Amino acid sequence: MKTILTELRIIPDDGHLLSESMTVIGLCDIGAGAFVTVSQPTGRDIADGALCIEASEWPAIRAGIEKMLAVAEGIEADTLTGGAK
């Protein structure tokens, strides 16, 4: 049994877990390997699929994306080696 991080939420310092200003960085597997997804709540008046990122948010969002990419890479390596260490 192992634990895999599958979602990060980047929220404002004064926000809460379900803040409309959050960015969600997730991990998904659609049968072709692990992929990283980036999404935001739909409570904003923006086009579907668009992200609104303020310059001050970027460092945390980028770090989250890089962390999830590392997790995805680890899953791919496990899959290719059959979990061998």
C-alpha positions in Angstrom: 0.0 0.0 0.0 1.3 3.5 -0.8 0.1 7.1 -0.4 0.1 9.4 -3.5 -0.5 13.1 -3.4 -3.2 13.8 -6.0 -4.2 17.4 -5.4 -2.9 20.7 -4.2 -4.9 23.8 -3.5 -3.3 27.2 -3.7 -5.4 29.7 -1.7 -4.9 33.3 -0.7 -3.3 33.9 2.7 -6.6 35.3 3.9 -8.7 32.7 2.1 -10.3 29.4 3.1 -10.1 25.9 1.7 -13.0 26.5 -0.7 -12.0 30.0 -1.7 -13.2 31.2 -5.1 -9.7 32.6 -5.6 -8.0 29.2 -5.3 -6.2 27.3 -8.0 -6.3 23.5 -7.9 -3.4 21.5 -9.2 -4.3 17.9 -9.6 -3.0 14.6 -10.9 -5.1 12.5 -13.2 -4.6 9.3 -15.2 -6.7 8.9 -18.3 -5.2 5.6 -19.3 -2.1 7.0 -21.0 -0.1 7.8 -17.9 -0.2 10.5 -15.2 -1.0 14.1 -16.2 -1.1 17.3 -14.2 -4.3 19.4 -14.3 -4.6 23.1 -13.3 -8.1 24.5 -12.7 -9.9 27.2 -10.9 -13.5 27.4 -9.6 -16.1 28.4 -12.2 -17.5 31.2 -10.0 -15.5 33.7 -12.1 -16.7 35.4 -15.3 -14.0 34.0 -17.6 -14.1 31.7 -20.6 -14.2 27.9 -19.9 -10.7 26.6 -19.5 -9.2 30.0 -18.9 -7.0 30.7 -15.8 -6.7 34.1 -14.0 -3.4 34.3 -12.3 -2.1 37.4 -10.6 1.7 38.0 -10.6 1.8 37.5 -6.8 0.2 34.1 -7.1 2.5 32.7 -9.7 5.4 31.6 -7.5 3.1 29.4 -5.4 1.2 28.0 -8.4 4.5 27.3 -10.3 5.9 25.5 -7.2 2.7 23.4 -7.0 2.8 22.5 -10.6 6.4 21.5 -10.4 5.6 19.4 -7.3 2.8 17.5 -9.1 4.9 17.0 -12.2 7.5 15.3 -9.9 4.8 13.1 -8.4 3.6 12.2 -12.0 7.1 11.4 -13.0 7.5 9.1 -10.0 4.3 7.3 -10.9 5.5 6.8 -14.5 8.8 5.5 -13.2 7.0 3.0 -10.9 4.8 1.9 -13.8 7.8 1.3 -16.1 9.8 -0.6 -13.5 6.8 -2.5 -12.1 7.3 -0.8 -8.7 10.9 -2.1 -8.4 13.2 0.0 -6.3 
